[in-house]
């Protein structure tokens, strides 16, 4: 899957946000560290959201793909 990172270099820090997922943001000393941290934070957020959705659905649910154009 592909997401968009908004990245900014500010003084000694690199700051980034994942555009499509509120709350996924990081701050690191290097650009590469920032990209790695954003990927880890995004992975954790998606898994948390998935587990939360599955718990809310309870039993007898289906999973369906949704495509956004």
mmCIF file as Biopython writes it, N, C-alpha, C and O atoms, coordinates in Angstrom:
data_model
#
loop_
_atom_site.group_PDB
_atom_site.id
_atom_site.type_symbol
_atom_site.label_atom_id
_atom_site.label_alt_id
_atom_site.label_comp_id
_atom_site.label_asym_id
_atom_site.label_entity_id
_atom_site.label_seq_id
_atom_site.pdbx_PDB_ins_code
_atom_site.Cartn_x
_atom_site.Cartn_y
_atom_site.Cartn_z
_atom_site.occupancy
_atom_site.B_iso_or_equiv
_atom_site.auth_seq_id
_atom_site.auth_asym_id
_atom_site.pdbx_PDB_model_num
ATOM 1   N N  . UNK A ? 1  ? 0.836   -1.175  0.000  1.0 0.0 1  A 1 
ATOM 2   C CA . UNK A ? 1  ? 0.000   0.000   0.000  1.0 0.0 1  A 1 
ATOM 3   C C  . UNK A ? 1  ? 0.882   1.240   0.000  1.0 0.0 1  A 1 
ATOM 4   O O  . UNK A ? 1  ? 2.029   1.202   0.444  1.0 0.0 1  A 1 
ATOM 5   N N  . UNK A ? 2  ? 0.350   2.300   -0.486 1.0 0.0 2  A 1 
ATOM 6   C CA . UNK A ? 2  ? 1.122   3.531   -0.613 1.0 0.0 2  A 1 
ATOM 7   C C  . UNK A ? 2  ? 0.395   4.682   0.071  1.0 0.0 2  A 1 
ATOM 8   O O  . UNK A ? 2  ? -0.810  4.868   -0.101 1.0 0.0 2  A 1 
ATOM 9   N N  . UNK A ? 3  ? 1.152   5.451   0.849  1.0 0.0 3  A 1 
ATOM 10  C CA . UNK A ? 3  ? 0.615   6.615   1.557  1.0 0.0 3  A 1 
ATOM 11  C C  . UNK A ? 3  ? 1.507   7.817   1.263  1.0 0.0 3  A 1 
ATOM 12  O O  . UNK A ? 3  ? 2.614   7.667   0.747  1.0 0.0 3  A 1 
ATOM 13  N N  . UNK A ? 4  ? 1.024   8.987   1.589  1.0 0.0 4  A 1 
ATOM 14  C CA . UNK A ? 4  ? 1.772   10.210  1.328  1.0 0.0 4  A 1 
ATOM 15  C C  . UNK A ? 4  ? 2.297   10.802  2.629  1.0 0.0 4  A 1 
ATOM 16  O O  . UNK A ? 4  ? 1.533   11.033  3.566  1.0 0.0 4  A 1 
ATOM 17  N N  . UNK A ? 5  ? 3.600   11.046  2.682  1.0 0.0 5  A 1 
ATOM 18  C CA . UNK A ? 5  ? 4.199   11.701  3.842  1.0 0.0 5  A 1 
ATOM 19  C C  . UNK A ? 5  ? 4.428   13.170  3.514  1.0 0.0 5  A 1 
ATOM 20  O O  . UNK A ? 5  ? 4.988   13.508  2.471  1.0 0.0 5  A 1 
ATOM 21  N N  . UNK A ? 6  ? 3.996   14.020  4.402  1.0 0.0 6  A 1 
ATOM 22  C CA . UNK A ? 6  ? 4.319   15.441  4.328  1.0 0.0 6  A 1 
ATOM 23  C C  . UNK A ? 6  ? 5.564   15.611  5.196  1.0 0.0 6  A 1 
ATOM 24  O O  . UNK A ? 6  ? 5.535   15.303  6.387  1.0 0.0 6  A 1 
ATOM 25  N N  . UNK A ? 7  ? 6.651   16.098  4.611  1.0 0.0 7  A 1 
ATOM 26  C CA . UNK A ? 7  ? 7.947   16.133  5.296  1.0 0.0 7  A 1 
ATOM 27  C C  . UNK A ? 7  ? 8.479   17.563  5.314  1.0 0.0 7  A 1 
ATOM 28  O O  . UNK A ? 7  ? 8.390   18.298  4.330  1.0 0.0 7  A 1 
ATOM 29  N N  . UNK A ? 8  ? 9.038   17.931  6.477  1.0 0.0 8  A 1 
ATOM 30  C CA . UNK A ? 8  ? 9.581   19.279  6.630  1.0 0.0 8  A 1 
ATOM 31  C C  . UNK A ? 8  ? 10.904  19.210  7.402  1.0 0.0 8  A 1 
ATOM 32  O O  . UNK A ? 8  ? 11.003  18.524  8.420  1.0 0.0 8  A 1 
ATOM 33  N N  . UNK A ? 9  ? 11.910  19.921  6.911  1.0 0.0 9  A 1 
ATOM 34  C CA . UNK A ? 9  ? 13.177  20.034  7.627  1.0 0.0 9  A 1 
ATOM 35  C C  . UNK A ? 9  ? 13.139  21.339  8.411  1.0 0.0 9  A 1 
ATOM 36  O O  . UNK A ? 9  ? 13.016  22.414  7.824  1.0 0.0 9  A 1 
ATOM 37  N N  . UNK A ? 10 ? 13.243  21.250  9.721  1.0 0.0 10 A 1 
ATOM 38  C CA . UNK A ? 10 ? 13.108  22.416  10.581 1.0 0.0 10 A 1 
ATOM 39  C C  . UNK A ? 10 ? 14.277  22.433  11.568 1.0 0.0 10 A 1 
ATOM 40  O O  . UNK A ? 10 ? 14.323  21.630  12.500 1.0 0.0 10 A 1 
ATOM 41  N N  . UNK A ? 11 ? 15.210  23.348  11.358 1.0 0.0 11 A 1 
ATOM 42  C CA . UNK A ? 11 ? 16.421  23.439  12.178 1.0 0.0 11 A 1 
ATOM 43  C C  . UNK A ? 11 ? 17.170  22.113  12.137 1.0 0.0 11 A 1 
ATOM 44  O O  . UNK A ? 11 ? 17.623  21.695  11.072 1.0 0.0 11 A 1 
ATOM 45  N N  . UNK A ? 12 ? 17.305  21.449  13.279 1.0 0.0 12 A 1 
ATOM 46  C CA . UNK A ? 12 ? 18.042  20.182  13.339 1.0 0.0 12 A 1 
ATOM 47  C C  . UNK A ? 12 ? 17.137  18.968  13.209 1.0 0.0 12 A 1 
ATOM 48  O O  . UNK A ? 12 ? 17.613  17.841  13.343 1.0 0.0 12 A 1 
ATOM 49  N N  . UNK A ? 13 ? 15.870  19.157  12.956 1.0 0.0 13 A 1 
ATOM 50  C CA . UNK A ? 13 ? 14.911  18.059  12.948 1.0 0.0 13 A 1 
ATOM 51  C C  . UNK A ? 13 ? 14.237  17.879  11.597 1.0 0.0 13 A 1 
ATOM 52  O O  . UNK A ? 13 ? 14.063  18.829  10.834 1.0 0.0 13 A 1 
ATOM 53  N N  . UNK A ? 14 ? 13.867  16.646  11.325 1.0 0.0 14 A 1 
ATOM 54  C CA . UNK A ? 14 ? 12.990  16.310  10.220 1.0 0.0 14 A 1 
ATOM 55  C C  . UNK A ? 14 ? 11.651  15.932  10.850 1.0 0.0 14 A 1 
ATOM 56  O O  . UNK A ? 14 ? 11.599  15.108  11.763 1.0 0.0 14 A 1 
ATOM 57  N N  . UNK A ? 15 ? 10.583  16.531  10.365 1.0 0.0 15 A 1 
ATOM 58  C CA . UNK A ? 15 ? 9.243   16.303  10.907 1.0 0.0 15 A 1 
ATOM 59  C C  . UNK A ? 15 ? 8.374   15.774  9.774  1.0 0.0 15 A 1 
ATOM 60  O O  . UNK A ? 15 ? 8.466   16.249  8.642  1.0 0.0 15 A 1 
ATOM 61  N N  . UNK A ? 16 ? 7.533   14.795  10.077 1.0 0.0 16 A 1 
ATOM 62  C CA . UNK A ? 16 ? 6.690   14.236  9.029  1.0 0.0 16 A 1 
ATOM 63  C C  . UNK A ? 16 ? 5.335   13.797  9.531  1.0 0.0 16 A 1 
ATOM 64  O O  . UNK A ? 16 ? 5.171   13.414  10.690 1.0 0.0 16 A 1 
ATOM 65  N N  . UNK A ? 17 ? 4.371   13.859  8.636  1.0 0.0 17 A 1 
ATOM 66  C CA . UNK A ? 17 ? 2.996   13.447  8.904  1.0 0.0 17 A 1 
ATOM 67  C C  . UNK A ? 17 ? 2.541   12.546  7.764  1.0 0.0 17 A 1 
ATOM 68  O O  . UNK A ? 17 ? 2.905   12.778  6.611  1.0 0.0 17 A 1 
ATOM 69  N N  . UNK A ? 18 ? 1.753   11.528  8.070  1.0 0.0 18 A 1 
ATOM 70  C CA . UNK A ? 18 ? 1.117   10.734  7.029  1.0 0.0 18 A 1 
ATOM 71  C C  . UNK A ? 18 ? -0.209  11.407  6.712  1.0 0.0 18 A 1 
ATOM 72  O O  . UNK A ? 18 ? -1.098  11.492  7.558  1.0 0.0 18 A 1 
ATOM 73  N N  . UNK A ? 19 ? -0.324  11.876  5.496  1.0 0.0 19 A 1 
ATOM 74  C CA . UNK A ? 19 ? -1.460  12.686  5.071  1.0 0.0 19 A 1 
ATOM 75  C C  . UNK A ? 19 ? -2.799  11.977  5.251  1.0 0.0 19 A 1 
ATOM 76  O O  . UNK A ? 19 ? -3.773  12.599  5.676  1.0 0.0 19 A 1 
ATOM 77  N N  . UNK A ? 20 ? -2.860  10.696  4.938  1.0 0.0 20 A 1 
ATOM 78  C CA . UNK A ? 20 ? -4.130  9.976   4.922  1.0 0.0 20 A 1 
ATOM 79  C C  . UNK A ? 20 ? -4.577  9.429   6.277  1.0 0.0 20 A 1 
ATOM 80  O O  . UNK A ? 20 ? -5.726  9.010   6.420  1.0 0.0 20 A 1 
ATOM 81  N N  . UNK A ? 21 ? -3.697  9.425   7.262  1.0 0.0 21 A 1 
ATOM 82  C CA . UNK A ? 21 ? -4.029  8.813   8.555  1.0 0.0 21 A 1 
ATOM 83  C C  . UNK A ? 21 ? -3.746  9.804   9.680  1.0 0.0 21 A 1 
ATOM 84  O O  . UNK A ? 21 ? -2.589  10.009  10.046 1.0 0.0 21 A 1 
ATOM 85  N N  . UNK A ? 22 ? -4.785  10.415  10.227 1.0 0.0 22 A 1 
ATOM 86  C CA . UNK A ? 22 ? -4.591  11.375  11.323 1.0 0.0 22 A 1 
ATOM 87  C C  . UNK A ? 22 ? -3.851  10.736  12.501 1.0 0.0 22 A 1 
ATOM 88  O O  . UNK A ? 22 ? -4.082  9.577   12.842 1.0 0.0 22 A 1 
ATOM 89  N N  . UNK A ? 23 ? -2.978  11.498  13.098 1.0 0.0 23 A 1 
ATOM 90  C CA . UNK A ? 23 ? -2.278  11.026  14.289 1.0 0.0 23 A 1 
ATOM 91  C C  . UNK A ? 23 ? -0.967  10.314  14.015 1.0 0.0 23 A 1 
ATOM 92  O O  . UNK A ? 23 ? -0.219  10.025  14.949 1.0 0.0 23 A 1 
ATOM 93  N N  . UNK A ? 24 ? -0.670  10.023  12.751 1.0 0.0 24 A 1 
ATOM 94  C CA . UNK A ? 24 ? 0.607   9.373   12.434 1.0 0.0 24 A 1 
ATOM 95  C C  . UNK A ? 24 ? 1.593   10.462  12.040 1.0 0.0 24 A 1 
ATOM 96  O O  . UNK A ? 24 ? 1.549   10.993  10.930 1.0 0.0 24 A 1 
ATOM 97  N N  . UNK A ? 25 ? 2.476   10.781  12.966 1.0 0.0 25 A 1 
ATOM 98  C CA . UNK A ? 25 ? 3.487   11.806  12.740 1.0 0.0 25 A 1 
ATOM 99  C C  . UNK A ? 25 ? 4.725   11.463  13.555 1.0 0.0 25 A 1 
ATOM 100 O O  . UNK A ? 25 ? 4.638   10.788  14.581 1.0 0.0 25 A 1 
ATOM 101 N N  . UNK A ? 26 ? 5.868   11.930  13.096 1.0 0.0 26 A 1 
ATOM 102 C CA . UNK A ? 26 ? 7.136   11.618  13.761 1.0 0.0 26 A 1 
ATOM 103 C C  . UNK A ? 26 ? 8.099   12.789  13.615 1.0 0.0 26 A 1 
ATOM 104 O O  . UNK A ? 26 ? 7.900   13.697  12.808 1.0 0.0 26 A 1 
ATOM 105 N N  . UNK A ? 27 ? 9.149   12.731  14.426 1.0 0.0 27 A 1 
ATOM 106 C CA . UNK A ? 27 ? 10.224  13.720  14.379 1.0 0.0 27 A 1 
ATOM 107 C C  . UNK A ? 27 ? 11.535  12.974  14.607 1.0 0.0 27 A 1 
ATOM 108 O O  . UNK A ? 27 ? 11.666  12.219  15.571 1.0 0.0 27 A 1 
ATOM 109 N N  . UNK A ? 28 ? 12.503  13.187  13.717 1.0 0.0 28 A 1 
ATOM 110 C CA . UNK A ? 28 ? 13.790  12.512  13.819 1.0 0.0 28 A 1 
ATOM 111 C C  . UNK A ? 28 ? 14.910  13.454  13.395 1.0 0.0 28 A 1 
ATOM 112 O O  . UNK A ? 28 ? 14.652  14.523  12.841 1.0 0.0 28 A 1 
ATOM 113 N N  . UNK A ? 29 ? 16.141  13.060  13.653 1.0 0.0 29 A 1 
ATOM 114 C CA . UNK A ? 29 ? 17.316  13.871  13.323 1.0 0.0 29 A 1 
ATOM 115 C C  . UNK A ? 29 ? 17.687  13.808  11.836 1.0 0.0 29 A 1 
ATOM 116 O O  . UNK A ? 29 ? 18.226  14.771  11.290 1.0 0.0 29 A 1 
ATOM 117 N N  . UNK A ? 30 ? 17.398  12.667  11.179 1.0 0.0 30 A 1 
ATOM 118 C CA . UNK A ? 30 ? 17.740  12.547  9.764  1.0 0.0 30 A 1 
ATOM 119 C C  . UNK A ? 30 ? 16.500  12.204  8.947  1.0 0.0 30 A 1 
ATOM 120 O O  . UNK A ? 30 ? 15.506  11.702  9.472  1.0 0.0 30 A 1 
ATOM 121 N N  . UNK A ? 31 ? 16.583  12.484  7.663  1.0 0.0 31 A 1 
ATOM 122 C CA . UNK A ? 31 ? 15.476  12.194  6.745  1.0 0.0 31 A 1 
ATOM 123 C C  . UNK A ? 31 ? 15.199  10.689  6.705  1.0 0.0 31 A 1 
ATOM 124 O O  . UNK A ? 31 ? 14.043  10.269  6.742  1.0 0.0 31 A 1 
ATOM 125 N N  . UNK A ? 32 ? 16.250  9.887   6.630  1.0 0.0 32 A 1 
ATOM 126 C CA . UNK A ? 32 ? 16.086  8.429   6.566  1.0 0.0 32 A 1 
ATOM 127 C C  . UNK A ? 32 ? 15.450  7.888   7.856  1.0 0.0 32 A 1 
ATOM 128 O O  . UNK A ? 32 ? 14.570  7.029   7.798  1.0 0.0 32 A 1 
ATOM 129 N N  . UNK A ? 33 ? 15.889  8.385   9.007  1.0 0.0 33 A 1 
ATOM 130 C CA . UNK A ? 33 ? 15.280  7.963   10.275 1.0 0.0 33 A 1 
ATOM 131 C C  . UNK A ? 33 ? 13.805  8.349   10.315 1.0 0.0 33 A 1 
ATOM 132 O O  . UNK A ? 33 ? 12.973  7.589   10.810 1.0 0.0 33 A 1 
ATOM 133 N N  . UNK A ? 34 ? 13.486  9.517   9.799  1.0 0.0 34 A 1 
ATOM 134 C CA . UNK A ? 34 ? 12.092  9.955   9.769  1.0 0.0 34 A 1 
ATOM 135 C C  . UNK A ? 34 ? 11.257  9.018   8.909  1.0 0.0 34 A 1 
ATOM 136 O O  . UNK A ? 34 ? 10.178  8.600   9.329  1.0 0.0 34 A 1 
ATOM 137 N N  . UNK A ? 35 ? 11.732  8.680   7.718  1.0 0.0 35 A 1 
ATOM 138 C CA . UNK A ? 35 ? 10.978  7.779   6.843  1.0 0.0 35 A 1 
ATOM 139 C C  . UNK A ? 35 ? 10.753  6.425   7.512  1.0 0.0 35 A 1 
ATOM 140 O O  . UNK A ? 35 ? 9.669   5.849   7.414  1.0 0.0 35 A 1 
ATOM 141 N N  . UNK A ? 36 ? 11.776  5.924   8.186  1.0 0.0 36 A 1 
ATOM 142 C CA . UNK A ? 36 ? 11.660  4.646   8.885  1.0 0.0 36 A 1 
ATOM 143 C C  . UNK A ? 36 ? 10.645  4.741   10.022 1.0 0.0 36 A 1 
ATOM 144 O O  . UNK A ? 36 ? 9.811   3.850   10.183 1.0 0.0 36 A 1 
ATOM 145 N N  . UNK A ? 37 ? 10.709  5.809   10.807 1.0 0.0 37 A 1 
ATOM 146 C CA . UNK A ? 37 ? 9.783   6.001   11.931 1.0 0.0 37 A 1 
ATOM 147 C C  . UNK A ? 37 ? 8.346   6.160   11.446 1.0 0.0 37 A 1 
ATOM 148 O O  . UNK A ? 37 ? 7.419   5.617   12.048 1.0 0.0 37 A 1 
ATOM 149 N N  . UNK A ? 38 ? 8.162   6.906   10.357 1.0 0.0 38 A 1 
ATOM 150 C CA . UNK A ? 38 ? 6.815   7.067   9.816  1.0 0.0 38 A 1 
ATOM 151 C C  . UNK A ? 38 ? 6.242   5.725   9.359  1.0 0.0 38 A 1 
ATOM 152 O O  . UNK A ? 38 ? 5.068   5.436   9.593  1.0 0.0 38 A 1 
ATOM 153 N N  . UNK A ? 39 ? 7.067   4.910   8.710  1.0 0.0 39 A 1 
ATOM 154 C CA . UNK A ? 39 ? 6.611   3.598   8.258  1.0 0.0 39 A 1 
ATOM 155 C C  . UNK A ? 39 ? 6.219   2.722   9.447  1.0 0.0 39 A 1 
ATOM 156 O O  . UNK A ? 39 ? 5.195   2.041   9.399  1.0 0.0 39 A 1 
ATOM 157 N N  . UNK A ? 40 ? 7.013   2.731   10.503 1.0 0.0 40 A 1 
ATOM 158 C CA . UNK A ? 40 ? 6.709   1.941   11.706 1.0 0.0 40 A 1 
ATOM 159 C C  . UNK A ? 40 ? 5.434   2.442   12.385 1.0 0.0 40 A 1 
ATOM 160 O O  . UNK A ? 40 ? 4.577   1.647   12.772 1.0 0.0 40 A 1 
ATOM 161 N N  . UNK A ? 41 ? 5.315   3.763   12.528 1.0 0.0 41 A 1 
ATOM 162 C CA . UNK A ? 41 ? 4.133   4.335   13.177 1.0 0.0 41 A 1 
ATOM 163 C C  . UNK A ? 41 ? 2.874   4.050   12.357 1.0 0.0 41 A 1 
ATOM 164 O O  . UNK A ? 41 ? 1.819   3.758   12.920 1.0 0.0 41 A 1 
ATOM 165 N N  . UNK A ? 42 ? 2.982   4.134   11.038 1.0 0.0 42 A 1 
ATOM 166 C CA . UNK A ? 42 ? 1.840   3.845   10.172 1.0 0.0 42 A 1 
ATOM 167 C C  . UNK A ? 42 ? 1.431   2.387   10.288 1.0 0.0 42 A 1 
ATOM 168 O O  . UNK A ? 42 ? 0.242   2.083   10.385 1.0 0.0 42 A 1 
ATOM 169 N N  . UNK A ? 43 ? 2.394   1.486   10.278 1.0 0.0 43 A 1 
ATOM 170 C CA . UNK A ? 43 ? 2.104   0.056   10.425 1.0 0.0 43 A 1 
ATOM 171 C C  . UNK A ? 43 ? 1.380   -0.217  11.737 1.0 0.0 43 A 1 
ATOM 172 O O  . UNK A ? 43 ? 0.394   -0.953  11.761 1.0 0.0 43 A 1 
ATOM 173 N N  . UNK A ? 44 ? 1.861   0.367   12.818 1.0 0.0 44 A 1 
ATOM 174 C CA . UNK A ? 44 ? 1.226   0.183   14.128 1.0 0.0 44 A 1 
ATOM 175 C C  . UNK A ? 44 ? -0.181  0.767   14.158 1.0 0.0 44 A 1 
ATOM 176 O O  . UNK A ? 44 ? -1.095  0.149   14.703 1.0 0.0 44 A 1 
ATOM 177 N N  . UNK A ? 45 ? -0.361  1.947   13.580 1.0 0.0 45 A 1 
ATOM 178 C CA . UNK A ? 45 ? -1.679  2.585   13.574 1.0 0.0 45 A 1 
ATOM 179 C C  . UNK A ? 45 ? -2.679  1.765   12.770 1.0 0.0 45 A 1 
ATOM 180 O O  . UNK A ? 45 ? -3.820  1.589   13.196 1.0 0.0 45 A 1 
ATOM 181 N N  . UNK A ? 46 ? -2.260  1.262   11.611 1.0 0.0 46 A 1 
ATOM 182 C CA . UNK A ? 46 ? -3.168  0.459   10.787 1.0 0.0 46 A 1 
ATOM 183 C C  . UNK A ? 46 ? -3.557  -0.832  11.493 1.0 0.0 46 A 1 
ATOM 184 O O  . UNK A ? 46 ? -4.717  -1.243  11.445 1.0 0.0 46 A 1 
ATOM 185 N N  . UNK A ? 47 ? -2.595  -1.471  12.148 1.0 0.0 47 A 1 
ATOM 186 C CA . UNK A ? 47 ? -2.905  -2.706  12.873 1.0 0.0 47 A 1 
ATOM 187 C C  . UNK A ? 47 ? -3.827  -2.425  14.054 1.0 0.0 47 A 1 
ATOM 188 O O  . UNK A ? 47 ? -4.758  -3.189  14.306 1.0 0.0 47 A 1 
ATOM 189 N N  . UNK A ? 48 ? -3.578  -1.342  14.778 1.0 0.0 48 A 1 
ATOM 190 C CA . UNK A ? 48 ? -4.448  -0.968  15.892 1.0 0.0 48 A 1 
ATOM 191 C C  . UNK A ? 48 ? -5.874  -0.699  15.388 1.0 0.0 48 A 1 
ATOM 192 O O  . UNK A ? 48 ? -6.847  -1.173  15.974 1.0 0.0 48 A 1 
ATOM 193 N N  . UNK A ? 49 ? -5.984  0.070   14.287 1.0 0.0 49 A 1 
ATOM 194 C CA . UNK A ? 49 ? -7.304  0.368   13.733 1.0 0.0 49 A 1 
ATOM 195 C C  . UNK A ? 49 ? -8.012  -0.893  13.265 1.0 0.0 49 A 1 
ATOM 196 O O  . UNK A ? 49 ? -9.224  -1.027  13.436 1.0 0.0 49 A 1 
ATOM 197 N N  . UNK A ? 50 ? -7.258  -1.826  12.670 1.0 0.0 50 A 1 
ATOM 198 C CA . UNK A ? 50 ? -7.849  -3.099  12.227 1.0 0.0 50 A 1 
ATOM 199 C C  . UNK A ? 50 ? -8.386  -3.884  13.414 1.0 0.0 50 A 1 
ATOM 200 O O  . UNK A ? 50 ? -9.514  -4.376  13.382 1.0 0.0 50 A 1 
ATOM 201 N N  . UNK A ? 51 ? -7.576  -3.999  14.463 1.0 0.0 51 A 1 
ATOM 202 C CA . UNK A ? 51 ? -8.011  -4.738  15.646 1.0 0.0 51 A 1 
ATOM 203 C C  . UNK A ? 51 ? -9.226  -4.073  16.295 1.0 0.0 51 A 1 
ATOM 204 O O  . UNK A ? 51 ? -10.135 -4.757  16.765 1.0 0.0 51 A 1 
ATOM 205 N N  . UNK A ? 52 ? -9.239  -2.766  16.319 1.0 0.0 52 A 1 
ATOM 206 C CA . UNK A ? 52 ? -10.367 -2.017  16.879 1.0 0.0 52 A 1 
ATOM 207 C C  . UNK A ? 52 ? -11.638 -2.273  16.062 1.0 0.0 52 A 1 
ATOM 208 O O  . UNK A ? 52 ? -12.709 -2.478  16.633 1.0 0.0 52 A 1 
ATOM 209 N N  . UNK A ? 53 ? -11.524 -2.264  14.737 1.0 0.0 53 A 1 
ATOM 210 C CA . UNK A ? 53 ? -12.679 -2.521  13.869 1.0 0.0 53 A 1 
ATOM 211 C C  . UNK A ? 53 ? -13.187 -3.946  14.038 1.0 0.0 53 A 1 
ATOM 212 O O  . UNK A ? 53 ? -14.396 -4.170  14.097 1.0 0.0 53 A 1 
ATOM 213 N N  . UNK A ? 54 ? -12.273 -4.911  14.117 1.0 0.0 54 A 1 
ATOM 214 C CA . UNK A ? 54 ? -12.686 -6.305  14.298 1.0 0.0 54 A 1 
ATOM 215 C C  . UNK A ? 54 ? -13.389 -6.498  15.637 1.0 0.0 54 A 1 
ATOM 216 O O  . UNK A ? 54 ? -14.384 -7.219  15.718 1.0 0.0 54 A 1 
ATOM 217 N N  . UNK A ? 55 ? -12.883 -5.866  16.676 1.0 0.0 55 A 1 
ATOM 218 C CA . UNK A ? 55 ? -13.526 -5.973  17.993 1.0 0.0 55 A 1 
ATOM 219 C C  . UNK A ? 55 ? -14.913 -5.350  17.966 1.0 0.0 55 A 1 
ATOM 220 O O  . UNK A ? 55 ? -15.842 -5.884  18.572 1.0 0.0 55 A 1 
ATOM 221 N N  . UNK A ? 56 ? -15.066 -4.232  17.275 1.0 0.0 56 A 1 
ATOM 222 C CA . UNK A ? 56 ? -16.367 -3.569  17.192 1.0 0.0 56 A 1 
ATOM 223 C C  . UNK A ? 56 ? -17.360 -4.391  16.373 1.0 0.0 56 A 1 
ATOM 224 O O  . UNK A ? 56 ? -18.556 -4.384  16.662 1.0 0.0 56 A 1 
ATOM 225 N N  . UNK A ? 57 ? -16.873 -5.098  15.354 1.0 0.0 57 A 1 
ATOM 226 C CA . UNK A ? 57 ? -17.757 -5.882  14.484 1.0 0.0 57 A 1 
ATOM 227 C C  . UNK A ? 57 ? -18.288 -7.130  15.180 1.0 0.0 57 A 1 
ATOM 228 O O  . UNK A ? 57 ? -19.375 -7.608  14.854 1.0 0.0 57 A 1 
ATOM 229 N N  . UNK A ? 58 ? -17.530 -7.658  16.133 1.0 0.0 58 A 1 
ATOM 230 C CA . UNK A ? 58 ? -17.977 -8.874  16.812 1.0 0.0 58 A 1 
ATOM 231 C C  . UNK A ? 58 ? -17.926 -10.065 15.877 1.0 0.0 58 A 1 
ATOM 232 O O  . UNK A ? 58 ? -16.995 -10.198 15.083 1.0 0.0 58 A 1 
ATOM 233 N N  . UNK A ? 59 ? -18.934 -10.940 15.968 1.0 0.0 59 A 1 
ATOM 234 C CA . UNK A ? 59 ? -18.995 -12.143 15.148 1.0 0.0 59 A 1 
ATOM 235 C C  . UNK A ? 59 ? -19.776 -11.889 13.858 1.0 0.0 59 A 1 
ATOM 236 O O  . UNK A ? 59 ? -20.459 -10.875 13.711 1.0 0.0 59 A 1 
ATOM 237 N N  . UNK A ? 60 ? -19.655 -12.824 12.946 1.0 0.0 60 A 1 
ATOM 238 C CA . UNK A ? 60 ? -20.457 -12.845 11.717 1.0 0.0 60 A 1 
ATOM 239 C C  . UNK A ? 60 ? -20.303 -11.556 10.902 1.0 0.0 60 A 1 
ATOM 240 O O  . UNK A ? 60 ? -21.279 -10.842 10.672 1.0 0.0 60 A 1 
ATOM 241 N N  . UNK A ? 61 ? -19.099 -11.270 10.479 1.0 0.0 61 A 1 
ATOM 242 C CA . UNK A ? 61 ? -18.828 -10.102 9.661  1.0 0.0 61 A 1 
ATOM 243 C C  . UNK A ? 61 ? -18.171 -10.527 8.367  1.0 0.0 61 A 1 
ATOM 244 O O  . UNK A ? 61 ? -17.752 -11.676 8.229  1.0 0.0 61 A 1 
ATOM 245 N N  . UNK A ? 62 ? -18.077 -9.621  7.429  1.0 0.0 62 A 1 
ATOM 246 C CA . UNK A ? 62 ? -17.322 -9.877  6.200  1.0 0.0 62 A 1 
ATOM 247 C C  . UNK A ? 62 ? -16.339 -8.750  5.978  1.0 0.0 62 A 1 
ATOM 248 O O  . UNK A ? 62 ? -16.537 -7.634  6.458  1.0 0.0 62 A 1 
ATOM 249 N N  . UNK A ? 63 ? -15.290 -9.045  5.256  1.0 0.0 63 A 1 
ATOM 250 C CA . UNK A ? 63 ? -14.323 -8.024  4.900  1.0 0.0 63 A 1 
ATOM 251 C C  . UNK A ? 63 ? -14.466 -7.751  3.401  1.0 0.0 63 A 1 
ATOM 252 O O  . UNK A ? 63 ? -14.491 -8.681  2.595  1.0 0.0 63 A 1 
ATOM 253 N N  . UNK A ? 64 ? -14.560 -6.474  3.037  1.0 0.0 64 A 1 
ATOM 254 C CA . UNK A ? 64 ? -14.738 -6.092  1.647  1.0 0.0 64 A 1 
ATOM 255 C C  . UNK A ? 64 ? -13.736 -4.998  1.287  1.0 0.0 64 A 1 
ATOM 256 O O  . UNK A ? 64 ? -13.481 -4.087  2.074  1.0 0.0 64 A 1 
ATOM 257 N N  . UNK A ? 65 ? -13.180 -5.103  0.093  1.0 0.0 65 A 1 
ATOM 258 C CA . UNK A ? 65 ? -12.244 -4.087  -0.398 1.0 0.0 65 A 1 
ATOM 259 C C  . UNK A ? 65 ? -13.023 -2.856  -0.835 1.0 0.0 65 A 1 
ATOM 260 O O  . UNK A ? 65 ? -14.111 -2.973  -1.398 1.0 0.0 65 A 1 
ATOM 261 N N  . UNK A ? 66 ? -12.473 -1.689  -0.579 1.0 0.0 66 A 1 
ATOM 262 C CA . UNK A ? 66 ? -13.059 -0.421  -1.007 1.0 0.0 66 A 1 
ATOM 263 C C  . UNK A ? 66 ? -12.006 0.309   -1.837 1.0 0.0 66 A 1 
ATOM 264 O O  . UNK A ? 66 ? -10.872 0.490   -1.395 1.0 0.0 66 A 1 
ATOM 265 N N  . UNK A ? 67 ? -12.385 0.720   -3.020 1.0 0.0 67 A 1 
ATOM 266 C CA . UNK A ? 67 ? -11.458 1.424   -3.912 1.0 0.0 67 A 1 
ATOM 267 C C  . UNK A ? 67 ? -11.898 2.869   -4.017 1.0 0.0 67 A 1 
ATOM 268 O O  . UNK A ? 67 ? -13.067 3.163   -4.269 1.0 0.0 67 A 1 
ATOM 269 N N  . UNK A ? 68 ? -10.945 3.767   -3.821 1.0 0.0 68 A 1 
ATOM 270 C CA . UNK A ? 68 ? -11.207 5.191   -3.922 1.0 0.0 68 A 1 
ATOM 271 C C  . UNK A ? 68 ? -10.536 5.701   -5.186 1.0 0.0 68 A 1 
ATOM 272 O O  . UNK A ? 68 ? -9.343  5.479   -5.393 1.0 0.0 68 A 1 
ATOM 273 N N  . UNK A ? 69 ? -11.280 6.366   -6.009 1.0 0.0 69 A 1 
ATOM 274 C CA . UNK A ? 69 ? -10.712 6.879   -7.269 1.0 0.0 69 A 1 
ATOM 275 C C  . UNK A ? 69 ? -10.278 8.317   -7.119 1.0 0.0 69 A 1 
ATOM 276 O O  . UNK A ? 69 ? -9.779  8.914   -8.072 1.0 0.0 69 A 1 
#
